[in-house]
Amino acid sequence: MTEPLLHLSGVHTHIGPYHILHGVDFAVPAGELTMLLGRNGAGKTTTLRTIMGLWQASSGRIRFDGSDITTRSTPDIARSGIAYVPEAMGIFTDLTVRENIVLAARSGPVDRNRLDWILGLFPALKRFWNLPAGNLSGGQKQMLAIARAIAEPRRLLLIDEPTKGLAPVMVRSMIEAFRALKASGETILLVEQNFYAASALGDHVVVMDDGRIVHSGAMSDLVADKTMQQRLLGLSLDAHQ
């Protein structure tokens, strides 16, 4: 079988005196979208930050594209082709939309065809192109954060709760944008609390609880099993439609 693009094996993470991740094991196949789900405080954000080297794994291994990145620095991990969109988005509100995207392309000007593709994914950004990013709505800021992450081609996108706090119409727009990213062959590890969005997008699902992986498999299997949804997440798809 083809080696997954990203593979976590026995990963433990401590933050100060707190033991947050307890032997995390899962894989992210290339060219597909893997959902990372779990209740609040389950360790999802810590997992993304550990992959990016923002917090160092205490033990275990993280392999990306066949290479061990467990102890590498965050800039090195980013240069290897991984982009991270945190829940806080990390955009520059005093800069224009254009300036935010230009700054994200570290290797030079954004390719014109790629820029047209990005603006096709997020048309609102074109309307606000020369305005400060602080003028954008919450959903539009989230779109800009993702646009910054894909200003250059990336091998893997790590995205933390992109629909949090968004109105239903904006959630639907975000789902369509992610569907287009999937269709283009992007590999995505997506943390999400909105189970409707997760069910619409996920190829695979990994569920965390108390810093451990408690389930992994096809997203379609979890969508079809309300009892499993309730047991693992304390919710059901019906509650999010």
C-alpha positions in Angstrom: 0.0 0.0 0.0 1.0 3.6 -0.6 2.5 5.3 2.4 0.3 8.0 3.8 1.5 11.6 3.3 1.4 12.2 7.1 1.7 9.6 9.8 1.6 10.1 13.6 2.9 7.2 15.6 2.7 7.1 19.4 2.8 10.9 19.8 2.8 12.3 23.3 2.8 16.0 24.0 3.4 17.8 27.3 2.7 21.5 27.8 4.4 22.5 31.0 3.3 20.0 33.6 0.2 18.9 31.6 0.2 15.7 29.5 -2.1 16.6 26.6 -1.6 14.0 23.9 -1.4 10.3 25.0 0.1 8.1 22.2 -1.7 9.6 19.2 -1.7 7.3 16.1 -3.3 8.2 12.8 -2.5 8.6 9.1 -3.6 11.2 6.5 -3.7 9.8 2.9 -2.5 12.0 0.1 -5.1 13.8 -2.0 -8.0 13.3 0.4 -9.6 15.2 3.3 -9.3 13.8 6.8 -11.5 15.2 9.5 -10.2 15.4 13.1 -13.2 15.5 15.4 -13.7 15.4 19.1 -15.3 17.3 22.0 -13.9 20.5 23.3 -10.5 19.9 25.0 -10.0 16.6 23.3 -6.5 17.6 22.0 -7.3 18.5 18.4 -5.6 21.9 18.3 -2.6 20.5 20.2 -2.3 17.8 17.6 -2.1 20.4 14.8 0.4 22.5 16.7 2.5 19.4 17.4 2.6 18.5 13.8 3.8 22.0 13.0 6.5 22.0 15.7 4.9 24.8 17.6 4.8 22.4 20.5 7.4 19.6 20.5 6.3 16.0 20.8 7.6 14.5 24.1 7.9 11.1 22.4 6.6 9.3 19.3 7.2 10.0 15.6 5.7 12.3 13.0 6.5 11.4 9.4 5.7 13.6 6.5 6.2 12.5 2.9 8.5 9.7 4.2 10.7 12.0 6.3 10.8 12.3 10.1 9.8 15.8 11.1 9.2 15.2 14.8 12.1 17.4 16.0 12.3 19.9 13.1 11.6 23.6 13.6 8.4 25.2 12.5 10.0 27.1 9.6 11.6 23.9 8.3 8.2 22.1 8.5 6.5 24.9 6.6 9.2 24.9 4.0 8.6 21.1 3.5 5.2 21.9 2.2 2.8 22.1 5.2 0.6 25.1 5.8 -1.3 25.8 9.0 -4.4 27.9 9.4 -5.0 28.4 13.2 -8.4 29.0 14.7 -7.3 32.6 15.3 -6.7 32.9 11.5 -3.4 34.9 11.8 -4.2 37.6 9.2 -2.9 41.1 9.2 -5.9 43.3 9.8 -4.2 46.6 9.0 -3.0 45.4 5.6 -5.1 45.0 2.6 -6.4 41.7 1.3 -3.9 41.9 -1.5 -1.0 42.7 0.8 -2.0 39.7 3.1 -1.8 37.3 0.1 1.4 38.8 -1.4 3.2 38.4 2.0 2.1 34.8 2.2 4.0 34.0 -1.0 7.5 33.8 0.3 9.2 32.5 -2.9 8.1 35.5 -5.0 5.0 37.0 -6.7 1.8 34.8 -6.6 1.4 33.1 -10.0 -1.4 34.8 -11.9 -3.2 31.6 -12.7 -3.0 30.5 -9.1 -4.3 33.9 -7.9 -7.3 33.7 -10.3 -8.0 30.2 -9.0 -7.9 31.4 -5.4 -10.2 34.3 -6.1 -12.5 31.9 -7.8 -12.7 29.9 -4.6 -13.3 33.0 -2.5 -15.0 35.7 -4.7 -15.5 38.0 -1.7 -11.8 38.6 -1.5 -11.8 40.1 -5.0 -14.4 42.7 -3.9 -12.3 43.7 -0.9 -8.9 43.4 -2.7 -7.6 46.9 -1.9 -9.3 47.3 1.5 -7.9 46.6 4.9 -8.5 43.0 6.0 -9.9 44.3 9.2 -13.0 45.4 7.2 -13.9 41.8 6.4 -16.6 39.8 8.1 -15.6 36.8 10.3 -16.3 34.4 7.4 -14.4 36.5 4.9 -11.4 36.7 7.3 -11.4 32.9 7.5 -11.5 32.8 3.7 -8.5 35.1 3.6 -6.6 33.0 6.1 -7.1 29.9 3.9 -6.2 31.9 0.7 -2.9 32.9 2.4 -2.2 29.3 3.2 -2.6 28.3 -0.5 -0.9 31.4 -2.0 1.9 28.9 -2.9 1.4 25.2 -3.7 1.4 23.1 -0.5 1.6 19.4 0.1 -0.7 19.5 3.2 -3.1 21.9 4.7 -3.8 21.9 8.5 -6.9 23.9 9.2 -8.4 24.5 12.6 -12.2 25.0 12.9 -12.8 27.1 9.7 -16.6 27.3 10.2 -16.6 28.2 13.9 -19.0 31.0 14.6 -20.1 31.4 11.0 -23.7 32.0 9.8 -25.2 29.0 7.9 -24.9 30.7 4.5 -21.2 31.3 5.1 -20.8 27.7 6.3 -22.3 26.5 3.0 -19.9 28.8 1.1 -17.0 27.4 3.0 -18.1 23.8 2.2 -18.2 24.6 -1.5 -14.7 26.1 -1.3 -13.3 23.0 0.4 -15.0 20.8 -2.2 -13.2 22.7 -4.9 -9.9 22.3 -3.0 -10.5 18.6 -2.7 -11.3 18.4 -6.4 -7.9 20.0 -7.2 -6.1 17.2 -5.3 -5.2 19.1 -2.1 -4.5 17.0 1.0 -6.3 18.4 4.0 -6.4 17.6 7.7 -9.4 19.6 9.0 -10.5 20.1 12.6 -14.2 20.9 12.7 -17.0 21.1 15.3 -19.8 21.4 12.8 -20.7 17.8 12.1 -22.8 18.8 9.1 -19.8 20.4 7.4 -17.6 17.4 8.5 -20.1 14.9 7.0 -20.3 16.9 3.7 -16.5 17.0 3.3 -14.7 14.2 5.0 -13.2 11.2 3.2 -11.8 9.8 6.5 -12.4 10.7 10.1 -10.3 10.5 13.2 -12.0 11.1 16.6 -10.1 12.2 19.7 -11.1 12.1 23.3 -8.9 13.1 26.3 -5.8 13.2 24.1 -6.3 9.8 22.6 -7.5 8.4 19.3 -10.8 6.6 20.0 -11.9 6.0 16.4 -10.7 6.1 12.9 -12.3 5.1 9.6 -14.4 6.2 6.7 -16.4 9.4 7.3 -19.4 7.7 5.5 -19.5 5.0 8.2 -19.7 7.6 11.0 -22.4 9.6 9.1 -24.5 6.4 8.8 -24.3 5.4 12.4 -26.2 7.7 14.8 -25.4 5.5 17.8 -21.7 5.9 17.0 -22.1 9.6 16.6 -23.7 9.9 20.0 -21.1 7.6 21.7 -18.1 9.3 20.2 -19.2 12.9 20.0 -22.3 13.3 22.1 -24.3 14.5 19.1 -25.9 13.4 15.9 -25.9 14.7 12.3 -29.6 15.5 12.7 -28.8 18.1 15.3 -26.7 20.1 12.8 -29.0 20.2 9.8 
